[in-house]
Amino acid sequence: MGRPERVRPSWKNTIPVLIDQNTIRTAEQQIDSCEACEPDKAEIPFDYVLDCITGSDPELTDYILEQPARCPRCSGEVLTGYWRWYDSETEGRKAFVLPGTLVTLKAG
């Protein structure tokens, strides 16, 4: 029996943006909760919060956090996400998605 073919996602042209501690703290201050502690309320990707702070294009940006972001309510790790297209001879063109953490924002 042969080993199944490993399909690795191919990189699209994205811009890696390093997010420093100060920007992470600014983002954390906008978060009320995350999907770990409020699964029925969390609906905004953490990447969206970073997009708003940095002004970066969400279609072209991959965020690299200098240190983990934390939910202020439960202290759970808040992650960024990404997606890549990949091509496979057997499966055709597909998207590989690693979703970021969903959060709820503070009112006001």
CNS distance restraints for C-alpha pairs under 8 A (distance, minus, plus):
assign (resid   7 and name CA) (resid  86 and name CA) 7.70 0.50 0.50
assign (resid   7 and name CA) (resid  88 and name CA) 6.89 0.50 0.50
assign (resid   8 and name CA) (resid  86 and name CA) 7.09 0.50 0.50
assign (resid   9 and name CA) (resid  84 and name CA) 5.85 0.50 0.50
assign (resid   9 and name CA) (resid  85 and name CA) 6.20 0.50 0.50
assign (resid   9 and name CA) (resid  86 and name CA) 4.77 0.50 0.50
assign (resid   9 and name CA) (resid  87 and name CA) 7.86 0.50 0.50
assign (resid   9 and name CA) (resid  96 and name CA) 6.49 0.50 0.50
assign (resid  10 and name CA) (resid  84 and name CA) 6.26 0.50 0.50
assign (resid  10 and name CA) (resid  85 and name CA) 6.19 0.50 0.50
assign (resid  10 and name CA) (resid  86 and name CA) 5.34 0.50 0.50
assign (resid  10 and name CA) (resid  87 and name CA) 7.98 0.50 0.50
assign (resid  11 and name CA) (resid  84 and name CA) 6.15 0.50 0.50
assign (resid  11 and name CA) (resid  85 and name CA) 7.51 0.50 0.50
assign (resid  12 and name CA) (resid  84 and name CA) 6.54 0.50 0.50
assign (resid  12 and name CA) (resid  85 and name CA) 7.41 0.50 0.50
assign (resid  13 and name CA) (resid  60 and name CA) 6.99 0.50 0.50
assign (resid  14 and name CA) (resid  59 and name CA) 7.89 0.50 0.50
assign (resid  14 and name CA) (resid  60 and name CA) 4.60 0.50 0.50
assign (resid  14 and name CA) (resid  61 and name CA) 5.41 0.50 0.50
assign (resid  14 and name CA) (resid  62 and name CA) 6.40 0.50 0.50
assign (resid  15 and name CA) (resid  60 and name CA) 5.88 0.50 0.50
assign (resid  15 and name CA) (resid  61 and name CA) 4.89 0.50 0.50
assign (resid  15 and name CA) (resid  62 and name CA) 6.00 0.50 0.50
assign (resid  16 and name CA) (resid  61 and name CA) 5.95 0.50 0.50
assign (resid  16 and name CA) (resid  62 and name CA) 4.75 0.50 0.50
assign (resid  16 and name CA) (resid  63 and name CA) 5.79 0.50 0.50
assign (resid  16 and name CA) (resid  64 and name CA) 6.66 0.50 0.50
assign (resid  17 and name CA) (resid  61 and name CA) 6.75 0.50 0.50
assign (resid  17 and name CA) (resid  62 and name CA) 6.13 0.50 0.50
assign (resid  17 and name CA) (resid  63 and name CA) 4.95 0.50 0.50
assign (resid  17 and name CA) (resid  64 and name CA) 5.91 0.50 0.50
assign (resid  18 and name CA) (resid  63 and name CA) 6.07 0.50 0.50
assign (resid  18 and name CA) (resid  64 and name CA) 4.76 0.50 0.50
assign (resid  18 and name CA) (resid  65 and name CA) 5.97 0.50 0.50
assign (resid  18 and name CA) (resid  66 and name CA) 6.64 0.50 0.50
assign (resid  19 and name CA) (resid  23 and name CA) 6.08 0.50 0.50
assign (resid  19 and name CA) (resid  24 and name CA) 6.55 0.50 0.50
assign (resid  19 and name CA) (resid  63 and name CA) 6.66 0.50 0.50
assign (resid  19 and name CA) (resid  64 and name CA) 5.91 0.50 0.50
assign (resid  19 and name CA) (resid  65 and name CA) 4.87 0.50 0.50
assign (resid  19 and name CA) (resid  66 and name CA) 5.79 0.50 0.50
assign (resid  20 and name CA) (resid  24 and name CA) 6.26 0.50 0.50
assign (resid  20 and name CA) (resid  65 and name CA) 6.66 0.50 0.50
assign (resid  20 and name CA) (resid  66 and name CA) 5.28 0.50 0.50
assign (resid  20 and name CA) (resid  67 and name CA) 7.64 0.50 0.50
assign (resid  21 and name CA) (resid  25 and name CA) 6.15 0.50 0.50
assign (resid  21 and name CA) (resid  66 and name CA) 6.46 0.50 0.50
assign (resid  21 and name CA) (resid  67 and name CA) 6.85 0.50 0.50
assign (resid  22 and name CA) (resid  26 and name CA) 6.23 0.50 0.50
assign (resid  23 and name CA) (resid  27 and name CA) 6.20 0.50 0.50
assign (resid  23 and name CA) (resid  53 and name CA) 7.74 0.50 0.50
assign (resid  24 and name CA) (resid  28 and name CA) 6.13 0.50 0.50
assign (resid  24 and name CA) (resid  65 and name CA) 7.62 0.50 0.50
assign (resid  24 and name CA) (resid  69 and name CA) 6.04 0.50 0.50
assign (resid  25 and name CA) (resid  29 and name CA) 6.18 0.50 0.50
assign (resid  25 and name CA) (resid  69 and name CA) 7.66 0.50 0.50
assign (resid  26 and name CA) (resid  30 and name CA) 6.83 0.50 0.50
assign (resid  27 and name CA) (resid  31 and name CA) 6.82 0.50 0.50
assign (resid  27 and name CA) (resid  49 and name CA) 6.33 0.50 0.50
assign (resid  27 and name CA) (resid  50 and name CA) 6.62 0.50 0.50
assign (resid  27 and name CA) (resid  53 and name CA) 7.45 0.50 0.50
assign (resid  28 and name CA) (resid  69 and name CA) 6.87 0.50 0.50
assign (resid  28 and name CA) (resid  70 and name CA) 6.72 0.50 0.50
assign (resid  28 and name CA) (resid  71 and name CA) 6.65 0.50 0.50
assign (resid  28 and name CA) (resid  72 and name CA) 6.72 0.50 0.50
assign (resid  29 and name CA) (resid  72 and name CA) 7.70 0.50 0.50
assign (resid  30 and name CA) (resid  49 and name CA) 7.89 0.50 0.50
assign (resid  30 and name CA) (resid 105 and name CA) 5.67 0.50 0.50
assign (resid  30 and name CA) (resid 106 and name CA) 5.70 0.50 0.50
assign (resid  31 and name CA) (resid  71 and name CA) 6.94 0.50 0.50
assign (resid  31 and name CA) (resid  72 and name CA) 7.01 0.50 0.50
assign (resid  31 and name CA) (resid 103 and name CA) 6.55 0.50 0.50
assign (resid  31 and name CA) (resid 104 and name CA) 5.94 0.50 0.50
assign (resid  31 and name CA) (resid 105 and name CA) 4.52 0.50 0.50
assign (resid  31 and name CA) (resid 106 and name CA) 5.67 0.50 0.50
assign (resid  32 and name CA) (resid  71 and name CA) 7.59 0.50 0.50
assign (resid  32 and name CA) (resid  72 and name CA) 6.76 0.50 0.50
assign (resid  32 and name CA) (resid  73 and name CA) 6.77 0.50 0.50
assign (resid  32 and name CA) (resid 103 and name CA) 7.39 0.50 0.50
assign (resid  32 and name CA) (resid 104 and name CA) 5.50 0.50 0.50
assign (resid  32 and name CA) (resid 105 and name CA) 5.04 0.50 0.50
assign (resid  32 and name CA) (resid 106 and name CA) 4.83 0.50 0.50
assign (resid  33 and name CA) (resid  37 and name CA) 6.52 0.50 0.50
assign (resid  33 and name CA) (resid  38 and name CA) 6.26 0.50 0.50
assign (resid  33 and name CA) (resid  42 and name CA) 7.13 0.50 0.50
assign (resid  33 and name CA) (resid  71 and name CA) 5.99 0.50 0.50
assign (resid  33 and name CA) (resid  72 and name CA) 6.69 0.50 0.50
assign (resid  33 and name CA) (resid  73 and name CA) 5.58 0.50 0.50
assign (resid  33 and name CA) (resid  74 and name CA) 7.47 0.50 0.50
assign (resid  33 and name CA) (resid 103 and name CA) 5.71 0.50 0.50
assign (resid  33 and name CA) (resid 104 and name CA) 5.32 0.50 0.50
assign (resid  33 and name CA) (resid 105 and name CA) 7.15 0.50 0.50
assign (resid  34 and name CA) (resid  38 and name CA) 5.81 0.50 0.50
assign (resid  34 and name CA) (resid  39 and name CA) 7.07 0.50 0.50
assign (resid  34 and name CA) (resid  42 and name CA) 5.68 0.50 0.50
assign (resid  34 and name CA) (resid  71 and name CA) 6.16 0.50 0.50
assign (resid  34 and name CA) (resid  73 and name CA) 7.89 0.50 0.50
assign (resid  34 and name CA) (resid  76 and name CA) 7.89 0.50 0.50
assign (resid  34 and name CA) (resid  78 and name CA) 7.53 0.50 0.50
assign (resid  34 and name CA) (resid 101 and name CA) 7.07 0.50 0.50
assign (resid  34 and name CA) (resid 102 and name CA) 5.85 0.50 0.50
assign (resid  34 and name CA) (resid 103 and name CA) 4.10 0.50 0.50
assign (resid  34 and name CA) (resid 104 and name CA) 6.09 0.50 0.50
assign (resid  35 and name CA) (resid  39 and name CA) 4.19 0.50 0.50
assign (resid  35 and name CA) (resid  40 and name CA) 7.46 0.50 0.50
assign (resid  35 and name CA) (resid  41 and name CA) 7.38 0.50 0.50
assign (resid  35 and name CA) (resid  42 and name CA) 5.08 0.50 0.50
assign (resid  35 and name CA) (resid  43 and name CA) 7.88 0.50 0.50
assign (resid  35 and name CA) (resid 101 and name CA) 6.75 0.50 0.50
assign (resid  35 and name CA) (resid 102 and name CA) 5.40 0.50 0.50
assign (resid  35 and name CA) (resid 103 and name CA) 5.91 0.50 0.50
assign (resid  36 and name CA) (resid  74 and name CA) 7.88 0.50 0.50
assign (resid  36 and name CA) (resid  76 and name CA) 7.14 0.50 0.50
assign (resid  37 and name CA) (resid  73 and name CA) 7.48 0.50 0.50
assign (resid  37 and name CA) (resid  74 and name CA) 6.26 0.50 0.50
assign (resid  38 and name CA) (resid  42 and name CA) 6.11 0.50 0.50
assign (resid  41 and name CA) (resid 103 and name CA) 7.87 0.50 0.50
assign (resid  41 and name CA) (resid 104 and name CA) 6.46 0.50 0.50
assign (resid  42 and name CA) (resid 102 and name CA) 5.29 0.50 0.50
assign (resid  42 and name CA) (resid 103 and name CA) 4.47 0.50 0.50
assign (resid  42 and name CA) (resid 104 and name CA) 4.70 0.50 0.50
assign (resid  43 and name CA) (resid 102 and name CA) 5.35 0.50 0.50
assign (resid  43 and name CA) (resid 103 and name CA) 5.89 0.50 0.50
assign (resid  43 and name CA) (resid 104 and name CA) 6.36 0.50 0.50
assign (resid  44 and name CA) (resid  48 and name CA) 6.88 0.50 0.50
assign (resid  44 and name CA) (resid 102 and name CA) 5.10 0.50 0.50
assign (resid  44 and name CA) (resid 103 and name CA) 5.19 0.50 0.50
assign (resid  44 and name CA) (resid 104 and name CA) 6.20 0.50 0.50
assign (resid  44 and name CA) (resid 105 and name CA) 7.86 0.50 0.50
assign (resid  45 and name CA) (resid  49 and name CA) 7.27 0.50 0.50
assign (resid  45 and name CA) (resid  80 and name CA) 7.89 0.50 0.50
assign (resid  45 and name CA) (resid 100 and name CA) 6.03 0.50 0.50
assign (resid  45 and name CA) (resid 101 and name CA) 5.85 0.50 0.50
assign (resid  45 and name CA) (resid 102 and name CA) 4.43 0.50 0.50
assign (resid  45 and name CA) (resid 103 and name CA) 6.15 0.50 0.50
assign (resid  46 and name CA) (resid  50 and name CA) 6.65 0.50 0.50
assign (resid  46 and name CA) (resid  78 and name CA) 7.22 0.50 0.50
assign (resid  46 and name CA) (resid  79 and name CA) 6.98 0.50 0.50
assign (resid  46 and name CA) (resid  80 and name CA) 6.07 0.50 0.50
assign (resid  46 and name CA) (resid 100 and name CA) 6.27 0.50 0.50
assign (resid  46 and name CA) (resid 101 and name CA) 5.73 0.50 0.50
assign (resid  46 and name CA) (resid 102 and name CA) 5.87 0.50 0.50
assign (resid  46 and name CA) (resid 103 and name CA) 6.20 0.50 0.50
assign (resid  47 and name CA) (resid  51 and name CA) 6.03 0.50 0.50
assign (resid  47 and name CA) (resid  58 and name CA) 7.74 0.50 0.50
assign (resid  47 and name CA) (resid  63 and name CA) 7.73 0.50 0.50
assign (resid  47 and name CA) (resid  80 and name CA) 5.57 0.50 0.50
assign (resid  47 and name CA) (resid  81 and name CA) 6.88 0.50 0.50
assign (resid  47 and name CA) (resid 100 and name CA) 6.89 0.50 0.50
assign (resid  48 and name CA) (resid  52 and name CA) 6.25 0.50 0.50
assign (resid  48 and name CA) (resid  58 and name CA) 7.58 0.50 0.50
assign (resid  49 and name CA) (resid  53 and name CA) 6.39 0.50 0.50
assign (resid  50 and name CA) (resid  54 and name CA) 5.93 0.50 0.50
assign (resid  50 and name CA) (resid  55 and name CA) 7.95 0.50 0.50
assign (resid  51 and name CA) (resid  55 and name CA) 5.34 0.50 0.50
assign (resid  51 and name CA) (resid  56 and name CA) 5.19 0.50 0.50
assign (resid  51 and name CA) (resid  57 and name CA) 6.80 0.50 0.50
assign (resid  51 and name CA) (resid  58 and name CA) 6.28 0.50 0.50
assign (resid  52 and name CA) (resid  56 and name CA) 7.46 0.50 0.50
assign (resid  56 and name CA) (resid  60 and name CA) 7.91 0.50 0.50
assign (resid  56 and name CA) (resid  61 and name CA) 6.57 0.50 0.50
assign (resid  57 and name CA) (resid  61 and name CA) 6.00 0.50 0.50
assign (resid  62 and name CA) (resid  81 and name CA) 7.91 0.50 0.50
assign (resid  62 and name CA) (resid  82 and name CA) 6.71 0.50 0.50
assign (resid  63 and name CA) (resid  80 and name CA) 6.66 0.50 0.50
assign (resid  64 and name CA) (resid  80 and name CA) 8.00 0.50 0.50
assign (resid  65 and name CA) (resid  69 and name CA) 7.60 0.50 0.50
assign (resid  68 and name CA) (resid  77 and name CA) 6.32 0.50 0.50
assign (resid  68 and name CA) (resid  78 and name CA) 6.97 0.50 0.50
assign (resid  68 and name CA) (resid  79 and name CA) 7.45 0.50 0.50
assign (resid  69 and name CA) (resid  77 and name CA) 5.81 0.50 0.50
assign (resid  69 and name CA) (resid  78 and name CA) 5.15 0.50 0.50
assign (resid  69 and name CA) (resid  79 and name CA) 6.99 0.50 0.50
assign (resid  70 and name CA) (resid  75 and name CA) 5.14 0.50 0.50
assign (resid  70 and name CA) (resid  76 and name CA) 5.44 0.50 0.50
assign (resid  70 and name CA) (resid  77 and name CA) 4.67 0.50 0.50
assign (resid  70 and name CA) (resid  78 and name CA) 5.31 0.50 0.50
assign (resid  71 and name CA) (resid  75 and name CA) 4.69 0.50 0.50
assign (resid  71 and name CA) (resid  76 and name CA) 5.28 0.50 0.50
assign (resid  71 and name CA) (resid  77 and name CA) 6.41 0.50 0.50
assign (resid  71 and name CA) (resid  78 and name CA) 6.26 0.50 0.50
assign (resid  78 and name CA) (resid 100 and name CA) 7.62 0.50 0.50
assign (resid  78 and name CA) (resid 101 and name CA) 5.51 0.50 0.50
assign (resid  79 and name CA) (resid 100 and name CA) 5.12 0.50 0.50
assign (resid  79 and name CA) (resid 101 and name CA) 5.17 0.50 0.50
assign (resid  80 and name CA) (resid  99 and name CA) 7.26 0.50 0.50
assign (resid  80 and name CA) (resid 100 and name CA) 4.27 0.50 0.50
assign (resid  80 and name CA) (resid 101 and name CA) 6.43 0.50 0.50
assign (resid  81 and name CA) (resid  97 and name CA) 7.77 0.50 0.50
assign (resid  81 and name CA) (resid  98 and name CA) 5.35 0.50 0.50
assign (resid  81 and name CA) (resid  99 and name CA) 4.47 0.50 0.50
assign (resid  81 and name CA) (resid 100 and name CA) 3.70 0.50 0.50
assign (resid  81 and name CA) (resid 101 and name CA) 7.39 0.50 0.50
assign (resid  82 and name CA) (resid  97 and name CA) 6.12 0.50 0.50
assign (resid  82 and name CA) (resid  98 and name CA) 5.37 0.50 0.50
assign (resid  82 and name CA) (resid  99 and name CA) 6.27 0.50 0.50
assign (resid  82 and name CA) (resid 100 and name CA) 7.23 0.50 0.50
assign (resid  83 and name CA) (resid  95 and name CA) 6.70 0.50 0.50
assign (resid  83 and name CA) (resid  96 and name CA) 5.44 0.50 0.50
assign (resid  83 and name CA) (resid  97 and name CA) 4.32 0.50 0.50
assign (resid  83 and name CA) (resid  98 and name CA) 6.06 0.50 0.50
assign (resid  83 and name CA) (resid  99 and name CA) 7.78 0.50 0.50
assign (resid  84 and name CA) (resid  95 and name CA) 5.66 0.50 0.50
assign (resid  84 and name CA) (resid  96 and name CA) 5.18 0.50 0.50
assign (resid  84 and name CA) (resid  97 and name CA) 6.64 0.50 0.50
assign (resid  85 and name CA) (resid  93 and name CA) 6.86 0.50 0.50
assign (resid  85 and name CA) (resid  94 and name CA) 5.72 0.50 0.50
assign (resid  85 and name CA) (resid  95 and name CA) 4.44 0.50 0.50
assign (resid  85 and name CA) (resid  96 and name CA) 6.09 0.50 0.50
assign (resid  86 and name CA) (resid  93 and name CA) 5.73 0.50 0.50
assign (resid  86 and name CA) (resid  94 and name CA) 5.54 0.50 0.50
assign (resid  86 and name CA) (resid  95 and name CA) 6.14 0.50 0.50
assign (resid  86 and name CA) (resid  96 and name CA) 7.05 0.50 0.50
assign (resid  87 and name CA) (resid  91 and name CA) 7.44 0.50 0.50
assign (resid  87 and name CA) (resid  92 and name CA) 5.46 0.50 0.50
assign (resid  87 and name CA) (resid  93 and name CA) 4.42 0.50 0.50
assign (resid  87 and name CA) (resid  94 and name CA) 6.41 0.50 0.50
assign (resid  88 and name CA) (resid  92 and name CA) 4.92 0.50 0.50
assign (resid  88 and name CA) (resid  93 and name CA) 6.34 0.50 0.50
assign (resid  88 and name CA) (resid  94 and name CA) 7.99 0.50 0.50
